[in-house]
């Protein structure tokens, strides 16, 4: 269990927020190739076996935030129409992504362990 400021972590199962998770996943995808906003949303949904997807209301503000912080850069496919804005990760974004990976690895591992133990204990399922 993660201890923060001498207190127990009361958030279940770990302290990573949905926003932090989506921000990390955006950087992960953009580390692979360039995407536009809706494709990022669809790609996350697909990679999570259609079980969950972030809303456009989460994706687009995070893209603007990451761009303003210099972690990604965007451009318009057709600048005169401004219809599709594509994004790619910057060198600074790659460095930030690697830091986030290290910072969140334990949280993901803790979550996985908790869920496995619950499935085994409550449902008797072998993992």
C-alpha positions, 0 to 999 in steps of 0.5 A: 500500500502506498504511504503518502505523508505518513498516511494511508492511501485512501483512493482505491485502488491506486492514486493515478487519476483518470486524467493522468492515465489518459495523458500518459496514454496520449503520450504513449500513442504519440510516441508511436506515431502521429494521431488526430484527437478523435483517432486517439480516443478510438485507439484507446478504446480499441486497445482497451478491448472496447471496455472504456473510452475517454470522452472528447471533453477529456481528450481535447483539453489534454491535447491543448494542455500537452501542446501548450507545455511543449510536450506535443506539437499540432498542425492542421491537415488543411490549414485553411479549413482547420478541420483535422488537427494532427499531433506528434510528440516532441523531444521534450514530450518523450522525456516527460513520457519516460518520467511518467512511465517510471512514476506510474509503474508502481500504481499500475502494478498495485492495481493489477495485484489488487484486482487479481487478489479480489478476483481470486478471493471473492470469485474464486477465479485463478489468474 
